[in-house]
Amino acid sequence: MLCEAEPKQLLASSHVLSDRRHAEQLAPIINNVCKQANISMREIDVVGVDIGPGLFTGMRVGIASAKTIAQVLDVPIIGISSLDILARSVATTERVVLATIDARRGELYWAMYRNDVGSSIEVKPPVVGKVSDCVADVVDRGQATLIVGNGALRHRVSISESLEATGLSIEWASEQLAQPSAGVLAVIVAELALHEQWQTATELQALYLRAPDAEINWQTRVNL
């Protein structure tokens, strides 16, 4: 996903959902978006990127590419969490927002937010854990909740059954909002850029929350 935006104005966007060939697809997407917006790369003032959590390969390719572009153009970079993007996509709700990303292996990444004048304020920092732990967080907060993101959707039946038993008011966001939106990312980045809330490419870090699967598998073998 990639787009460009001026404050409160989305200029162009492109959305491609793929588990493979991230590096090969990215350059053509960037060129296409620049053509849509009728600008050159040299006119970009700041680079924004989704820093995760999410699938490790896609994150690494996206972040590495964003850093390279920022360094080549000599512009700052702004990293936004996938969960922040999801929460902002439903920023008009008065409910507590549970933003979720599929972490695979039966786990979720999640964080919780409340909305204030169209902005999302984090009330539960990002974590990774079992679906039952996520449900427990919602129950502990005890408030009407809007659930968004592909993580919860993958486990919708079990989550719904667990929460219905508590009597809490639960609403599910549209499946069209299941993935972090490049357009929403661009708007957040544009707002932060107005206040110069950015980093250099060398300062930017990914939000992994857990070790890559390959590292976990290696540790498992070592401990056998």
C-alpha positions in Angstrom: 0.0 0.0 0.0 1.2 3.5 -0.8 -0.3 6.9 -1.2 0.6 10.6 -1.0 -1.4 13.3 0.7 -1.5 16.9 1.5 -3.2 17.8 4.9 -6.7 16.5 4.8 -6.5 15.9 1.0 -5.7 12.5 -0.4 -3.9 13.0 -3.8 -3.6 9.4 -5.0 -3.4 5.9 -3.7 -2.9 2.3 -4.7 -3.7 -0.8 -2.7 -2.3 -4.3 -3.4 -2.9 -7.2 -1.0 -0.2 -9.9 -1.5 1.8 -12.3 0.7 4.6 -12.5 -1.9 6.8 -10.6 -4.3 6.7 -7.4 -2.1 10.0 -6.0 -3.5 9.0 -6.6 -7.1 5.6 -5.0 -6.7 6.7 -1.9 -4.7 8.6 0.1 -7.3 5.8 0.0 -10.0 3.2 1.0 -7.3 5.3 4.0 -6.3 5.6 5.1 -9.9 1.9 4.7 -10.5 0.9 6.7 -7.5 3.3 9.6 -8.5 1.7 9.6 -12.0 -1.8 9.6 -10.5 -0.9 12.6 -8.3 1.0 14.3 -11.2 4.1 14.9 -9.1 7.7 13.7 -9.3 9.5 11.8 -6.5 11.6 15.0 -5.9 8.5 16.8 -4.8 7.9 14.5 -1.8 8.5 16.3 1.5 8.2 13.4 3.9 8.0 9.6 3.6 5.4 7.6 5.7 5.5 3.9 6.3 3.5 1.3 8.2 6.0 -0.1 10.8 3.9 -3.1 11.9 3.1 -5.2 13.7 2.5 -7.6 10.8 4.1 -10.2 8.6 7.8 -10.0 8.9 8.8 -10.2 5.2 6.4 -7.5 4.1 7.4 -5.2 7.0 11.1 -5.5 6.3 10.7 -4.8 2.6 8.3 -1.9 3.2 10.4 -0.3 5.9 13.7 -0.8 4.1 12.3 0.7 0.9 10.8 3.7 2.8 14.2 4.3 4.5 16.0 4.1 1.1 13.6 6.6 -0.5 13.9 9.0 2.5 17.7 8.8 2.4 17.9 9.3 -1.4 15.5 12.3 -1.3 17.1 13.6 1.9 13.7 13.9 3.6 12.4 12.8 7.0 10.4 9.7 7.7 7.3 9.0 9.8 6.4 5.5 11.0 2.9 4.6 12.0 1.7 1.4 13.7 -0.7 -0.9 11.7 -2.9 -0.8 14.8 -3.0 3.0 14.9 -4.0 3.0 11.2 -6.9 0.6 11.8 -8.1 2.6 14.8 -8.1 5.8 12.9 -10.2 4.2 10.1 -13.1 4.0 12.6 -12.4 7.3 14.4 -16.0 8.4 14.3 -17.3 5.8 16.7 -18.0 6.6 20.3 -17.1 3.0 21.3 -13.7 1.8 22.6 -11.9 0.5 19.5 -10.1 -2.9 19.6 -7.7 -2.9 16.7 -6.3 -6.3 15.7 -3.8 -7.8 13.3 -3.4 -11.6 12.6 -0.1 -12.7 14.2 -0.6 -16.3 12.9 0.1 -19.4 15.1 -3.2 -18.8 16.8 -2.2 -15.4 18.1 -3.2 -11.7 17.6 -1.5 -8.3 17.8 -3.9 -5.9 19.4 -4.2 -2.5 21.0 -7.2 -0.5 22.3 -8.2 3.2 21.6 -10.8 5.8 22.4 -11.7 8.5 19.9 -11.5 12.3 20.5 -12.5 14.8 17.8 -11.7 12.4 14.9 -8.4 11.3 16.4 -7.6 7.9 18.1 -6.0 7.9 21.5 -4.3 4.7 22.7 -5.6 3.3 26.0 -4.0 -0.1 25.7 -0.5 -0.4 24.2 0.2 -2.9 21.5 0.7 -6.5 22.6 0.8 -10.0 21.1 -0.9 -13.0 22.6 -3.6 -15.6 22.5 -7.1 -14.8 21.4 -8.3 -15.6 24.9 -6.0 -12.9 26.3 -7.4 -10.4 23.8 -11.0 -11.2 24.9 -10.0 -10.9 28.5 -8.7 -7.3 27.9 -12.1 -6.4 26.3 -13.9 -7.9 29.3 -11.7 -6.2 31.8 -12.3 -2.8 30.2 -16.1 -3.5 30.4 -17.1 -0.9 27.7 -19.0 -1.0 24.5 -16.4 -2.0 21.9 -15.9 -1.8 18.1 -13.6 -4.5 16.8 -11.6 -3.9 13.6 -8.9 -5.7 11.8 -8.1 -9.0 10.1 -6.8 -10.6 13.4 -10.2 -10.6 15.1 -12.0 -11.5 11.9 -10.0 -14.7 11.5 -11.3 -15.7 15.0 -14.7 -14.0 14.8 -16.8 -17.0 15.8 -14.8 -17.8 19.0 -14.5 -14.1 20.0 -18.2 -13.5 19.4 -19.2 -16.5 21.5 -16.9 -15.5 24.3 -18.0 -11.9 24.4 -21.7 -12.5 24.0 -21.7 -14.5 27.2 -20.5 -11.4 29.1 -23.4 -9.2 27.9 -21.0 -6.5 26.6 -22.1 -4.5 23.6 -19.9 -5.5 20.7 -19.9 -4.2 17.1 -17.8 -5.4 14.2 -16.3 -3.0 11.7 -16.7 -3.7 8.0 -14.5 -6.3 6.4 -13.4 -3.6 4.0 -11.5 -2.1 6.9 -9.8 -5.3 7.8 -6.4 -4.2 6.4 -4.5 -1.0 7.3 -5.4 1.7 4.8 -2.7 3.5 2.9 -5.0 6.5 2.6 -5.5 6.7 6.4 -1.7 6.3 6.9 -1.1 9.2 4.5 -3.5 11.5 6.4 -1.9 10.7 9.8 1.6 11.3 8.3 0.5 14.6 6.8 -0.9 15.8 10.2 2.3 14.8 12.1 4.5 16.4 9.5 2.8 19.8 10.1 4.2 19.6 13.6 7.5 18.1 12.4 6.9 14.9 14.4 9.2 12.8 12.3 12.5 10.8 12.4 15.5 10.2 10.3 15.7 7.0 8.3 18.4 5.6 10.7 16.2 6.3 13.8 13.1 4.5 12.5 12.4 1.1 14.0 9.9 -1.6 13.2 7.3 -2.7 15.7 7.7 -6.4 15.8 6.4 -7.3 19.3 7.8 -10.8 18.9 10.8 -12.6 17.3 10.5 -13.7 13.7 9.2 -17.2 13.2 12.5 -18.4 11.8 14.2 -17.2 15.0 11.6 -18.9 17.2 11.9 -22.1 15.2 15.7 -22.0 15.6 15.5 -21.5 19.3 13.1 -24.4 19.5 15.5 -26.7 17.8 18.4 -25.5 19.9 16.4 -26.3 23.1 15.5 -29.8 22.0 
